[in-house]
Each structure stands twice: as C-alpha cells, then as structure tokens.
Amino acid sequence: MKLKEKYFKENGGLLLLQKLSNNGGSVETTKIFTTEELEKATNNYHESRVLGEGGYGTVYKGVLLDNKVVAIKKSKGGTSIQSEQFVTEVVVLSQINHRNVVKLLGCCLETAVPLLVYEFVTHGTLYEHIHRKRSLLSFELRMKIVVETAGALAYLHSSISTPIIHRDVKAANILLDDNYTAKVSDFGASRLVPSGQTEIQTLVLRTFGYLDPEYLQSNQLTEKSDVYSFGVVLVELLTSKVAFSNDRCLASIFVSSMDEDCLKQILDDAIVNEGNIETVENVASLAKRCLRVKGEERPTMKEVAMELEGMTIMAKHPWGKNAMFCPEENEYLLGSPSDSYVMDVRRGNRNSSGLTTGMTTGYDSIQIQMLMPRGDGR
C-alpha cells in the first residue's frame, strides 16, 4: 500500500485529482483506476488478453466489473515521466470527444509507470486489414476511412483550445470498428503544443517509413509532421504496400513514380477501375503535396480534410466525373479552407431565407453536408 501511495504521488495523482475537481464534470468521465481493478479486468495481464505489442509496451483487452470492454496500455518500465506534463495531457485528452478519436477513459497511477485506459475498438487496425488480413477494402471504404482520419487530425490540430500533435500517425494507429468507422489511436506518443508555440523539440520514437524528413535535420515536430505521416497512409491505401520494406521507403518510390508519370504501375489494381480513376489520381496528387520535403509547402490537415471530403462529394454527385466546372464554381461547390459556407442539416443558425447554415471548422462529425443553393437555381 505504501508503494502504491508513493507511485500515486510521484505520478501526479494529487495534482490530477485537483485538476479534475476544478474542471466541473470531467471527474465523472475521467476515472482513476486502482491496480486491483485493472488486474481483475485483464485476468492479471494474461497473455491471452494481449491486443498488441511494440517498443512502447503492451496493450491488453480488459473487462471491467460493469462489463465494459476497454484497452489498457501498459508501458515498458524504465520510462521516466514529468508528472505535471503527464497530468495535463491526461486532462486534455480525456476531454476530447470526437467520434473518430479513441476515447481516453482514465488511468492508473499506482504503478511505477502509469497505465492508460482507452475505449476498446472492435475490428483491429487499418494496417492489419491492408497487409495481414488481406481483406479487400473497396476504394470507397478506403476513402471513408481517410476522410474520417483527416477530420480527426484536423480537429486535434486546430479545433480544440490546446492543439495536439499526434506524432505517430500510421496505419497501425488507425483502428476500425464493426462499421469500419476510423478511430485515431495511440496518444501515448502525442505531446501538447504549448500556448503560443507552433512547434516542439522532443525525442521521438517513430516508424521510419512515416517519419517527416524535416525532423531528421531539425529535431522539431510540427503539425506538418502529422501531415507528412498522413500522406504516407494515403499512399498505403492507394498501393496496398507497406510504408517501409527491404530498405525501401514507399513515400520516395511513390513520389518518383508520380514525377515519372508512372503512377498506375504502383497502384493496387484491385481497387482501381474506370469509374474511380479520376478520384484516385486526385488523392495521389494530394498525397504528393503532403509528402513535400519542406513542411511549409505541405497543406494543413484542415485543408487536407476539406479536399478529401470534396472529392467524395464530387465522386457521388449525379453530374459525374465528366462534368466540367470553372475553378470559381468548384471553389463554391467544395468550399475553400478559409471560407467554407455550407448548410449543416444537424445544427447551426437560420438565415433570412430560413436555411440553417454553419461553418465547417470543428470536424466533430465527418458527414457529407448539403450544399447551399445558388441564386440562379443551379
């Protein structure tokens, strides 16, 4: 008991209790678990409960006393933490409520290294579906997954009070539920961006194939580092190839293929057909921009999310891919990053015509939204 109390204090337990009580309501949604609760939930961390392992540690499937299924992240020993920073992260991350972000339910501070408890997502990782299960995800389903993932990252970067850089965006950290809804996971590697700063300097443990090349020179991570990693995920979904294999980096192979006008040679033939080739090429063009060496030349995640959602709207539009629009009309139909004025069928304000309008800035729900009617009826 004394050892548990010691760890609890060292890991910032008293500070966390204070912050939760000051945050009105958060104390109800963020739980501080005891070691006994999590040992029972995992059958004393039995090997049959292991969901995944990596350099960070192990994730276990747990069943709480109320039969709620959770995922418990147990980091490897020897990792030192700054209790104040850790507590701040727990408070901020536990308040994120986005349908495409894995929910942090709470933590246990009675161990040498804190345990994190997340919602359990049922259908495995995107990586498994592409590379291991070999389940044929249709191009339409792949588009749904990247639209939802981009929206979640845009939300973390720009739509919450304290912006969050994920730092480890990859196919293995995008989970899928039974409806193939994307859930961005693994915020053990994330860091909060201090107020007023656009970048942070930190030691980063990343999968090499997704690593922002700028980081190798500057040791600095920005939101644009997540954009680069997301670009690699886009390429994975277009090609069904792994990000790094046999000393070959998928991102560089893809960019070379684009430069040499040989894109079709590396695409996954199983997902490309005459009906979607234009959208495939548009996604490839966006991916190439995400993979630019200089971060300042990459789009923001908000711009990426908006472009991808626009592509899905155009792909489904009855006018079809042969319809020709002028650039101004395209911008009006799909919106622009700075001025996206659309009708939201779920919420918003009524204008003088009685239409409900709103700005698509939150990305709290990635759903196709109805376009505002033009004055001449088009």
C-alpha positions as a Markdown table, in Angstrom:
| # | Residue | x | y | z |
|---|---|---|---|---|
| 1 | Met | 0.0 | 0.0 | 0.0 |
| 2 | Lys | 2.9 | 2.4 | 0.8 |
| 3 | Leu | 4.5 | 1.7 | -2.5 |
| 4 | Lys | 1.2 | 2.3 | -4.4 |
| 5 | Glu | 0.8 | 5.6 | -2.5 |
| 6 | Lys | 4.4 | 6.5 | -3.4 |
| 7 | Tyr | 3.8 | 5.9 | -7.1 |
| 8 | Phe | 0.5 | 7.7 | -7.0 |
| 9 | Lys | 2.1 | 10.8 | -5.7 |
| 10 | Glu | 5.2 | 10.6 | -7.9 |
| 11 | Asn | 2.9 | 10.2 | -11.0 |
| 12 | Gly | 1.0 | 13.4 | -10.1 |
| 13 | Gly | -2.1 | 11.7 | -8.6 |
| 14 | Leu | -2.9 | 14.5 | -6.2 |
| 15 | Leu | -2.5 | 17.1 | -8.9 |
| 16 | Leu | -4.7 | 15.1 | -11.3 |
| 17 | Leu | -7.4 | 14.9 | -8.6 |
| 18 | Gln | -7.2 | 18.6 | -8.1 |
| 19 | Lys | -7.4 | 19.4 | -11.8 |
| 20 | Leu | -10.4 | 17.1 | -12.3 |
| 21 | Ser | -12.3 | 18.6 | -9.5 |
| 22 | Asn | -11.6 | 22.1 | -10.9 |
| 23 | Asn | -12.8 | 21.1 | -14.4 |
| 24 | Gly | -16.5 | 20.6 | -13.5 |
| 25 | Gly | -17.9 | 17.4 | -14.9 |
| 26 | Ser | -14.6 | 15.9 | -16.1 |
| 27 | Val | -14.2 | 14.0 | -12.9 |
| 28 | Glu | -17.3 | 11.9 | -13.9 |
| 29 | Thr | -15.9 | 11.0 | -17.3 |
| 30 | Thr | -12.2 | 10.5 | -16.3 |
| 31 | Lys | -11.6 | 7.7 | -13.9 |
| 32 | Ile | -8.5 | 7.0 | -11.8 |
| 33 | Phe | -8.4 | 3.2 | -11.7 |
| 34 | Thr | -6.7 | 1.1 | -9.0 |
| 35 | Thr | -4.2 | -1.6 | -9.8 |
| 36 | Glu | -6.7 | -4.3 | -8.4 |
| 37 | Glu | -9.4 | -3.1 | -10.9 |
| 38 | Leu | -7.1 | -3.5 | -13.9 |
| 39 | Glu | -5.6 | -6.8 | -12.7 |
| 40 | Lys | -9.1 | -8.3 | -12.5 |
| 41 | Ala | -10.1 | -6.7 | -15.8 |
| 42 | Thr | -7.1 | -8.4 | -17.6 |
| 43 | Asn | -7.0 | -11.7 | -15.7 |
| 44 | Asn | -3.8 | -10.5 | -14.1 |
| 45 | Tyr | -2.5 | -9.4 | -17.6 |
| 46 | His | -2.8 | -12.9 | -19.0 |
| 47 | Glu | -1.1 | -13.4 | -22.4 |
| 48 | Ser | -4.5 | -14.3 | -23.9 |
| 49 | Arg | -5.6 | -10.7 | -23.3 |
| 50 | Val | -2.7 | -9.1 | -25.4 |
| 51 | Leu | -4.0 | -7.0 | -28.2 |
| 52 | Gly | -0.7 | -5.7 | -29.4 |
| 53 | Glu | 3.0 | -5.2 | -28.5 |
| 54 | Gly | 5.6 | -2.8 | -29.6 |
| 55 | Gly | 8.6 | -0.8 | -28.4 |
| 56 | Tyr | 6.4 | 1.3 | -26.2 |
| 57 | Gly | 5.0 | -1.7 | -24.2 |
| 58 | Thr | 1.8 | -3.9 | -24.4 |
| 59 | Val | -1.9 | -3.2 | -24.9 |
| 60 | Tyr | -4.3 | -5.6 | -23.1 |
| 61 | Lys | -8.0 | -6.2 | -23.5 |
| 62 | Gly | -9.8 | -5.7 | -20.3 |
| 63 | Val | -13.4 | -6.2 | -19.0 |
| 64 | Leu | -14.4 | -4.0 | -16.1 |
| 65 | Leu | -16.8 | -5.0 | -13.3 |
| 66 | Asp | -19.7 | -3.3 | -15.2 |
| 67 | Asn | -18.8 | -5.5 | -18.2 |
| 68 | Lys | -17.4 | -2.5 | -20.1 |
| 69 | Val | -14.7 | -3.6 | -22.5 |
| 70 | Val | -11.5 | -1.5 | -22.5 |
| 71 | Ala | -8.0 | -1.4 | -23.9 |
| 72 | Ile | -5.3 | -1.0 | -21.3 |
| 73 | Lys | -1.9 | 0.3 | -22.3 |
| 74 | Lys | 1.0 | -0.9 | -20.1 |
| 75 | Ser | 4.3 | 0.9 | -21.0 |
| 76 | Lys | 7.6 | -0.7 | -20.5 |
| 77 | Gly | 9.5 | 0.0 | -17.3 |
| 78 | Gly | 12.3 | 2.5 | -17.0 |
| 79 | Thr | 10.4 | 5.3 | -18.8 |
| 80 | Ser | 10.6 | 8.4 | -16.7 |
| 81 | Ile | 7.7 | 10.9 | -16.9 |
| 82 | Gln | 7.2 | 14.5 | -15.9 |
| 83 | Ser | 4.2 | 14.2 | -13.7 |
| 84 | Glu | 2.9 | 17.7 | -14.3 |
| 85 | Gln | 3.1 | 17.3 | -18.1 |
| 86 | Phe | 1.6 | 13.9 | -17.9 |
| 87 | Val | -1.4 | 15.1 | -15.8 |
| 88 | Thr | -2.0 | 18.0 | -18.2 |
| 89 | Glu | -2.1 | 15.5 | -21.1 |
| 90 | Val | -4.5 | 13.2 | -19.3 |
| 91 | Val | -6.9 | 16.0 | -18.5 |
| 92 | Val | -6.8 | 17.4 | -22.1 |
| 93 | Leu | -7.0 | 14.1 | -23.9 |
| 94 | Ser | -9.8 | 12.8 | -21.6 |
| 95 | Gln | -11.9 | 15.8 | -22.6 |
| 96 | Ile | -11.6 | 15.1 | -26.3 |
| 97 | Asn | -15.0 | 13.8 | -27.5 |
| 98 | His | -14.8 | 13.1 | -31.3 |
| 99 | Arg | -16.3 | 10.1 | -33.0 |
| 100 | Asn | -13.1 | 9.4 | -34.9 |
| 101 | Val | -10.7 | 9.7 | -31.9 |
| 102 | Val | -10.2 | 6.8 | -29.5 |
| 103 | Lys | -11.6 | 8.0 | -26.1 |
| 104 | Leu | -9.2 | 8.0 | -23.2 |
| 105 | Leu | -11.3 | 6.8 | -20.2 |
| 106 | Gly | -8.8 | 7.1 | -17.4 |
| 107 | Cys | -5.5 | 6.0 | -15.9 |
| 108 | Cys | -3.9 | 4.1 | -13.1 |
| 109 | Leu | -1.2 | 5.9 | -11.2 |
| 110 | Glu | -0.3 | 3.2 | -8.6 |
| 111 | Thr | 2.4 | 1.6 | -10.7 |
| 112 | Ala | 5.9 | 2.7 | -11.5 |
| 113 | Val | 4.8 | 3.8 | -15.0 |
| 114 | Pro | 1.1 | 5.0 | -15.3 |
| 115 | Leu | -1.3 | 2.7 | -17.1 |
| 116 | Leu | -3.7 | 4.3 | -19.6 |
| 117 | Val | -7.3 | 3.0 | -20.2 |
| 118 | Tyr | -9.0 | 3.6 | -23.6 |
| 119 | Glu | -12.2 | 2.6 | -25.2 |
| 120 | Phe | -12.0 | -0.7 | -26.9 |
| 121 | Val | -12.3 | -0.7 | -30.7 |
| 122 | Thr | -13.6 | -4.0 | -32.1 |
| 123 | His | -12.3 | -4.5 | -35.6 |
| 124 | Gly | -8.5 | -4.2 | -35.4 |
| 125 | Thr | -6.1 | -1.8 | -37.2 |
| 126 | Leu | -6.1 | -0.4 | -40.7 |
| 127 | Tyr | -2.6 | -1.9 | -41.1 |
| 128 | Glu | -4.0 | -5.4 | -40.3 |
| 129 | His | -6.8 | -5.0 | -42.9 |
| 130 | Ile | -4.4 | -3.8 | -45.6 |
| 131 | His | -1.4 | -6.0 | -45.0 |
| 132 | Arg | -2.2 | -9.0 | -42.9 |
| 133 | Lys | -5.9 | -10.0 | -43.1 |
| 134 | Arg | -5.8 | -9.1 | -46.8 |
| 135 | Ser | -9.4 | -8.1 | -46.5 |
| 136 | Leu | -10.4 | -6.3 | -49.7 |
| 137 | Leu | -11.3 | -2.8 | -48.6 |
| 138 | Ser | -13.1 | -1.2 | -51.5 |
| 139 | Phe | -11.8 | 2.2 | -52.7 |
| 140 | Glu | -15.0 | 3.8 | -51.5 |
| 141 | Leu | -14.4 | 2.4 | -48.0 |
| 142 | Arg | -10.8 | 3.5 | -48.1 |
| 143 | Met | -11.9 | 7.0 | -48.9 |
| 144 | Lys | -14.4 | 6.9 | -46.0 |
| 145 | Ile | -11.5 | 5.9 | -43.6 |
| 146 | Val | -9.1 | 8.6 | -44.8 |
| 147 | Val | -11.8 | 11.3 | -44.7 |
| 148 | Glu | -12.6 | 10.4 | -41.1 |
| 149 | Thr | -8.9 | 10.2 | -40.1 |
| 150 | Ala | -8.1 | 13.5 | -41.7 |
| 151 | Gly | -11.0 | 15.1 | -40.0 |
| 152 | Ala | -9.9 | 13.8 | -36.6 |
| 153 | Leu | -6.4 | 15.1 | -37.1 |
| 154 | Ala | -7.7 | 18.5 | -38.3 |
| 155 | Tyr | -9.8 | 18.6 | -35.1 |
| 156 | Leu | -6.8 | 17.9 | -32.9 |
| 157 | His | -4.6 | 20.5 | -34.7 |
| 158 | Ser | -7.0 | 23.4 | -34.9 |
| 159 | Ser | -10.4 | 22.9 | -33.3 |
| 160 | Ile | -9.6 | 22.5 | -29.6 |
| 161 | Ser | -8.3 | 25.0 | -27.1 |
| 162 | Thr | -4.9 | 23.3 | -26.7 |
| 163 | Pro | -3.7 | 22.0 | -30.1 |
| 164 | Ile | -2.3 | 18.4 | -30.1 |
| 165 | Ile | 0.3 | 17.0 | -32.4 |
| 166 | His | -0.2 | 13.2 | -32.6 |
| 167 | Arg | 3.4 | 12.4 | -33.5 |
| 168 | Asp | 2.8 | 8.8 | -34.6 |
| 169 | Val | 0.3 | 8.8 | -37.4 |
| 170 | Lys | 0.4 | 5.5 | -39.2 |
| 171 | Ala | -1.9 | 2.7 | -40.4 |
| 172 | Ala | -1.3 | 0.7 | -37.2 |
| 173 | Asn | -2.7 | 3.6 | -35.1 |
| 174 | Ile | -5.9 | 3.9 | -37.1 |
| 175 | Leu | -8.4 | 1.5 | -35.6 |
| 176 | Leu | -11.7 | 0.4 | -37.2 |
| 177 | Asp | -14.9 | -0.6 | -35.5 |
| 178 | Asp | -17.5 | -3.1 | -36.8 |
| 179 | Asn | -18.9 | -0.4 | -39.2 |
| 180 | Tyr | -15.4 | 0.4 | -40.4 |
| 181 | Thr | -15.5 | 3.8 | -38.7 |
| 182 | Ala | -12.0 | 5.1 | -38.3 |
| 183 | Lys | -10.7 | 5.8 | -34.8 |
| 184 | Val | -7.3 | 7.6 | -34.4 |
| 185 | Ser | -5.4 | 6.0 | -31.5 |
| 186 | Asp | -2.2 | 5.9 | -29.5 |
| 187 | Phe | -1.8 | 9.2 | -27.9 |
| 188 | Gly | 0.9 | 7.8 | -25.7 |
| 189 | Ala | 3.3 | 9.4 | -28.1 |
| 190 | Ser | 1.4 | 12.7 | -28.5 |
| 191 | Arg | 2.5 | 16.0 | -27.0 |
| 192 | Leu | 0.6 | 19.1 | -26.3 |
| 193 | Val | 1.7 | 22.2 | -28.1 |
| 194 | Pro | 2.5 | 25.0 | -25.6 |
| 195 | Ser | 0.4 | 28.1 | -26.0 |
| 196 | Gly | 2.0 | 30.5 | -28.5 |
| 197 | Gln | 4.3 | 27.9 | -30.0 |
| 198 | Thr | 3.9 | 26.3 | -33.4 |
| 199 | Glu | 6.5 | 23.6 | -32.9 |
| 200 | Ile | 8.1 | 21.5 | -30.3 |
| 201 | Gln | 11.5 | 19.8 | -29.9 |
| 202 | Thr | 11.5 | 16.4 | -28.4 |
| 203 | Leu | 12.9 | 12.9 | -28.7 |
| 204 | Val | 10.6 | 10.9 | -31.0 |
| 205 | Leu | 10.1 | 7.2 | -31.5 |
| 206 | Arg | 8.6 | 6.8 | -34.9 |
| 207 | Thr | 8.2 | 4.1 | -37.5 |
| 208 | Phe | 10.8 | 5.1 | -40.1 |
| 209 | Gly | 8.6 | 4.9 | -43.2 |
| 210 | Tyr | 6.3 | 7.6 | -41.8 |
| 211 | Leu | 9.0 | 9.9 | -40.4 |
| 212 | Asp | 8.9 | 13.6 | -41.5 |
| 213 | Pro | 12.3 | 14.2 | -43.3 |
| 214 | Glu | 12.5 | 17.7 | -41.8 |
| 215 | Tyr | 12.7 | 16.1 | -38.3 |
| 216 | Leu | 15.9 | 14.4 | -39.2 |
| 217 | Gln | 17.5 | 17.8 | -39.8 |
| 218 | Ser | 15.8 | 20.0 | -37.2 |
| 219 | Asn | 14.7 | 17.6 | -34.4 |
| 220 | Gln | 11.5 | 19.6 | -34.4 |
| 221 | Leu | 7.9 | 18.4 | -34.9 |
| 222 | Thr | 5.0 | 20.5 | -36.1 |
| 223 | Glu | 1.5 | 19.8 | -37.2 |
| 224 | Lys | 3.0 | 19.4 | -40.7 |
| 225 | Ser | 4.9 | 16.4 | -39.4 |
| 226 | Asp | 1.5 | 14.7 | -38.9 |
| 227 | Val | 0.5 | 15.8 | -42.5 |
| 228 | Tyr | 3.6 | 14.0 | -43.9 |
| 229 | Ser | 2.8 | 10.8 | -42.0 |
| 230 | Phe | -0.8 | 11.0 | -43.1 |
| 231 | Gly | 0.4 | 11.4 | -46.7 |
| 232 | Val | 2.2 | 8.0 | -46.3 |
| 233 | Val | -1.1 | 6.5 | -45.1 |
| 234 | Leu | -2.8 | 7.8 | -48.2 |
| 235 | Val | -0.1 | 6.1 | -50.4 |
| 236 | Glu | -0.5 | 2.9 | -48.4 |
| 237 | Leu | -4.3 | 2.9 | -49.2 |
| 238 | Leu | -3.7 | 3.6 | -52.9 |
| 239 | Thr | -1.0 | 0.9 | -53.3 |
| 240 | Ser | -1.6 | -1.6 | -50.5 |
| 241 | Lys | 2.1 | -1.6 | -50.0 |
| 242 | Val | 3.9 | -1.2 | -46.6 |
| 243 | Ala | 5.5 | 2.1 | -45.7 |
| 244 | Phe | 9.0 | 0.6 | -45.3 |
| 245 | Ser | 10.3 | -2.7 | -46.6 |
| 246 | Asn | 13.7 | -4.1 | -47.6 |
| 247 | Asp | 15.4 | -0.7 | -47.1 |
| 248 | Arg | 12.9 | 0.8 | -49.5 |
| 249 | Cys | 10.7 | 3.7 | -48.5 |
| 250 | Leu | 7.2 | 3.7 | -50.0 |
| 251 | Ala | 7.0 | 7.5 | -49.9 |
| 252 | Ser | 10.1 | 8.1 | -52.1 |
| 253 | Ile | 9.0 | 5.3 | -54.5 |
| 254 | Phe | 5.6 | 6.9 | -54.8 |
| 255 | Val | 6.9 | 10.5 | -55.4 |
| 256 | Ser | 9.3 | 9.1 | -58.1 |
| 257 | Ser | 6.5 | 7.3 | -59.8 |
| 258 | Met | 4.4 | 10.5 | -59.8 |
| 259 | Asp | 7.3 | 12.5 | -61.2 |
| 260 | Glu | 7.9 | 9.9 | -64.0 |
| 261 | Asp | 4.2 | 9.7 | -64.8 |
| 262 | Cys | 4.1 | 6.0 | -63.8 |
| 263 | Leu | 1.5 | 6.2 | -61.0 |
| 264 | Lys | -0.6 | 3.4 | -62.4 |
| 265 | Gln | 2.3 | 0.9 | -62.1 |
| 266 | Ile | 2.3 | 1.1 | -58.3 |
| 267 | Leu | -1.5 | 1.4 | -57.7 |
| 268 | Asp | -3.4 | -1.6 | -56.3 |
| 269 | Asp | -5.2 | -2.9 | -59.3 |
| 270 | Ala | -7.9 | -4.5 | -57.1 |
| 271 | Ile | -9.2 | -1.1 | -56.1 |
| 272 | Val | -8.8 | 0.9 | -59.3 |
| 273 | Asn | -11.3 | 1.0 | -62.1 |
| 274 | Glu | -12.5 | 3.3 | -64.8 |
| 275 | Gly | -15.2 | 4.7 | -62.6 |
| 276 | Asn | -12.8 | 5.9 | -59.8 |
| 277 | Ile | -9.5 | 6.6 | -61.6 |
| 278 | Glu | -10.0 | 10.4 | -61.6 |
| 279 | Thr | -10.6 | 10.4 | -57.8 |
| 280 | Val | -7.6 | 8.0 | -57.4 |
| 281 | Glu | -5.4 | 10.5 | -59.3 |
| 282 | Asn | -6.7 | 13.4 | -57.2 |
| 283 | Val | -5.9 | 11.6 | -54.0 |
| 284 | Ala | -2.5 | 10.7 | -55.3 |
| 285 | Ser | -1.8 | 14.4 | -56.2 |
| 286 | Leu | -2.9 | 15.4 | -52.6 |
| 287 | Ala | -0.7 | 12.7 | -51.1 |
| 288 | Lys | 2.3 | 14.0 | -53.1 |
| 289 | Arg | 1.7 | 17.5 | -51.7 |
| 290 | Cys | 1.5 | 16.1 | -48.2 |
| 291 | Leu | 4.9 | 14.4 | -48.8 |
| 292 | Arg | 6.8 | 17.6 | -49.8 |
| 293 | Val | 10.2 | 17.8 | -48.1 |
| 294 | Lys | 9.6 | 21.3 | -46.7 |
| 295 | Gly | 6.8 | 21.3 | -44.2 |
| 296 | Glu | 5.8 | 24.9 | -45.0 |
| 297 | Glu | 4.9 | 23.7 | -48.5 |
| 298 | Arg | 2.6 | 21.0 | -47.3 |
| 299 | Pro | -1.2 | 21.7 | -46.8 |
| 300 | Thr | -2.6 | 21.8 | -43.3 |
| 301 | Met | -4.7 | 18.9 | -42.0 |
| 302 | Lys | -7.7 | 21.1 | -42.2 |
| 303 | Glu | -7.1 | 21.7 | -45.9 |
| 304 | Val | -6.4 | 18.0 | -46.5 |
| 305 | Ala | -9.7 | 17.0 | -44.7 |
| 306 | Met | -11.6 | 19.5 | -46.8 |
| 307 | Glu | -10.1 | 18.4 | -50.1 |
| 308 | Leu | -10.8 | 14.7 | -49.4 |
| 309 | Glu | -14.4 | 15.4 | -48.3 |
| 310 | Gly | -14.8 | 17.5 | -51.5 |
| 311 | Met | -13.5 | 14.5 | -53.6 |
| 312 | Thr | -16.1 | 12.2 | -52.1 |
| 313 | Ile | -18.9 | 14.7 | -52.8 |
| 314 | Met | -17.8 | 15.1 | -56.4 |
| 315 | Ala | -17.4 | 11.3 | -56.8 |
| 316 | Lys | -21.0 | 10.7 | -55.6 |
| 317 | His | -22.5 | 13.7 | -57.5 |
| 318 | Pro | -25.0 | 12.8 | -60.2 |
| 319 | Trp | -23.2 | 15.1 | -62.7 |
| 320 | Gly | -20.4 | 12.6 | -62.7 |
| 321 | Lys | -16.8 | 12.8 | -63.5 |
| 322 | Asn | -17.3 | 14.2 | -67.0 |
| 323 | Ala | -19.0 | 17.4 | -65.8 |
| 324 | Met | -16.9 | 20.5 | -66.4 |
| 325 | Phe | -16.8 | 23.3 | -63.9 |
| 326 | Cys | -14.8 | 26.5 | -63.9 |
| 327 | Pro | -12.4 | 27.0 | -60.9 |
| 328 | Glu | -14.7 | 29.5 | -59.2 |
| 329 | Glu | -17.6 | 27.1 | -59.4 |
| 330 | Asn | -15.5 | 24.3 | -58.0 |
| 331 | Glu | -14.5 | 26.5 | -55.1 |
| 332 | Tyr | -18.1 | 27.4 | -54.5 |
| 333 | Leu | -19.2 | 23.8 | -54.5 |
| 334 | Leu | -16.5 | 22.3 | -52.4 |
| 335 | Gly | -15.6 | 25.3 | -50.3 |
| 336 | Ser | -12.2 | 26.7 | -49.6 |
| 337 | Pro | -10.1 | 26.3 | -46.4 |
| 338 | Ser | -10.7 | 29.9 | -45.5 |
| 339 | Asp | -14.4 | 30.3 | -46.5 |
| 340 | Ser | -16.4 | 27.1 | -46.2 |
| 341 | Tyr | -20.1 | 28.2 | -46.0 |
| 342 | Val | -22.4 | 25.2 | -46.2 |
| 343 | Met | -25.8 | 24.1 | -45.0 |
| 344 | Asp | -25.4 | 21.7 | -42.0 |
| 345 | Val | -28.5 | 19.6 | -41.6 |
| 346 | Arg | -27.7 | 18.9 | -37.9 |
| 347 | Arg | -27.1 | 22.3 | -36.3 |
| 348 | Gly | -26.5 | 26.0 | -36.9 |
| 349 | Asn | -28.2 | 29.3 | -37.3 |
| 350 | Arg | -31.2 | 30.2 | -39.6 |
| 351 | Asn | -30.7 | 32.9 | -42.1 |
| 352 | Ser | -33.3 | 35.2 | -43.6 |
| 353 | Ser | -34.3 | 32.5 | -46.1 |
| 354 | Gly | -35.0 | 30.1 | -43.3 |
| 355 | Leu | -32.0 | 27.9 | -44.2 |
| 356 | Thr | -29.7 | 26.5 | -41.4 |
| 357 | Thr | -26.1 | 27.5 | -42.0 |
| 358 | Gly | -22.8 | 26.9 | -40.3 |
| 359 | Met | -19.1 | 26.9 | -40.7 |
| 360 | Thr | -17.3 | 23.5 | -41.1 |
| 361 | Thr | -14.5 | 24.2 | -38.7 |
| 362 | Gly | -14.9 | 21.7 | -35.9 |
| 363 | Tyr | -14.8 | 18.4 | -37.8 |
| 364 | Asp | -16.6 | 16.9 | -34.9 |
| 365 | Ser | -18.6 | 14.7 | -37.3 |
| 366 | Ile | -17.4 | 13.7 | -40.7 |
| 367 | Gln | -20.6 | 13.6 | -42.6 |
| 368 | Ile | -21.4 | 14.8 | -46.1 |
| 369 | Gln | -23.1 | 18.1 | -45.8 |
| 370 | Met | -25.7 | 19.7 | -48.1 |
| 371 | Leu | -24.5 | 22.4 | -50.4 |
| 372 | Met | -26.0 | 25.9 | -50.2 |
| 373 | Pro | -28.3 | 26.5 | -53.3 |
| 374 | Arg | -27.1 | 29.1 | -55.7 |
| 375 | Gly | -29.2 | 32.1 | -56.6 |
| 376 | Asp | -29.9 | 31.0 | -60.2 |
| 377 | Gly | -31.0 | 27.6 | -59.1 |
| 378 | Arg | -28.0 | 25.5 | -60.2 |
